[in-house]
Amino acid sequence: MTDLTQSLWTATARPAESYPALTGSQRADVVVIGAGFTGLTTALRLAEGGARTIVIDSVEPGFGASGRNGGQVIPGLKYDPDQVDQMFGEATTDFIGRAADTVFDLIDKYRIECSPVRKGWIQPTVKQDHLPGLKRRMLQWQARGCKNEWLDAARMQQLTGSPCFVGGWIDYRAGSLHPLNFVRGLARTAADACVTISSQSKATSLKRTGDSWEVKTSAGALIRAEQVVIATNGYSGSLLPKLSATIVPASSFQIASEPLTEAQLNEILPTRAVVSDTRRLANYFRISPDNRLMIGGRGTFSEPRSLNDYSKMISDRRMLFPQFPDLKIDYAWSGRVAMNREHLPHIHQPIPGLTVALGFNGRGVAMGCSLGRAIGEHLLDSRVELPLPFSKMKPLPLHACHPFYATLAIWYYRLRDQLEN
């Protein structure tokens, strides 16, 4: 029986800590809005540097995409490293290349129990004409010291268990984790470092008063701070005018199978690498810590209501692994990712003292944590440069119409992908 009331991660997570909602007048050096990867790593770094930090969240740590994603820890962006060099310089390329290291270093340093596995990320393709571009990307990272390997069709099938792909590459810097356990572990670590975390505390207003900020919450708190960080990504609401219009919150749908048999585990991703392909509507898949096949991909722009809404994921599962037609689905869930036109994370500073980070475009585990640490270091010492420059908040043209046009685009890309399989 498929459970639509909770994700696989919620069902298998360690118990959550209680973070009571703050009320009344509060004071901090920095208030962080959003208790996901970016917000918590920012807060942790600030606390390590001696800053009094309060994190508020409308629900609880990890409620949003940080606790619902596929748990794939992938370095880099959706650009070749030479392109990143040209756009931002070699220091930025080096930063994004070390993004997975940042995550696994945090896990090791703070002994976060989140089932980490570091066996690499495979990027395969079903199209012969995608192979030159993948090889170019692999060689560019290789020239920068990245350990990787080219995979022909036979080797690809051996490592993935799927007969669908014609080739691709594996990046051994990458890996996987239990995302909800990881974000809850970050919250515990931040709290141990004297960060105050306030759950059930939606930010209802944000006001500049002299040299400081006032943040009011739904729980009745009034927090005064010198600095504010907004780290709400795909769950950004109307708190900051124009911010939500800079992104399109898109749903990522995921399903998890029944536990696999030993024979199935020896055939499907036997090394426990993670995979995301090059389709226009990319699929990603992995083996969960409790030995289930988990597959995700782009969903619709509305919340799923029944298992029928996951029909694309179920169909893709059968396409990827036709040798296991009767594999049952035990869990199905979704979360929001923040997409933008450039497919790049954005850091905004619309007013001095206010920093915004969002737009991870499906790469939020590694990049969200890395950027959070970098923002914390910059706020502690403004002489420390950020890995990405501040950019202006530019609302997407006809933003209100984007869900309609994006839905049409999803159906169009889905048809193109099906025709090219």
Secondary structure, 3 states (H helix, E strand, C coil): CCECCCCHHHHHCCCCCCCCCCCEEEEEEEEEECCCHHHHHHHHHHHHCCCCEEEECCCCCCCCHHHCCCCEECCCCCCCHHHHHHHHCHHHHHHHHCHHHHHHHHHHHHCCCCCCECCCEEEEECCHHHHHHHHHHHHHHHHCCCCEEEEEHHHHHHHHCCCCCCEEEEECCCEECCHHHHHHHHHHHHHHCCCEEECCCCEEEEEEECCEEEEEECCCEEEEEEEEEECCHHHCCCCCCCCHHHCEEEEEEEEEEEECCHHHHHHCCCCCCEEECCCCCCEEEEECCCCEEEEEEECCCCCCCCHHHHHHHHHHHHHHCCCCCCCCEEEEEEEEEEECCCCCCEEEEEECCEEEEECCCCCHHHHHHHHHHHHHHHHHCCCCCCCCCECCCCCCCCHHHHHHHHHHHHHHHHHHHHHHC
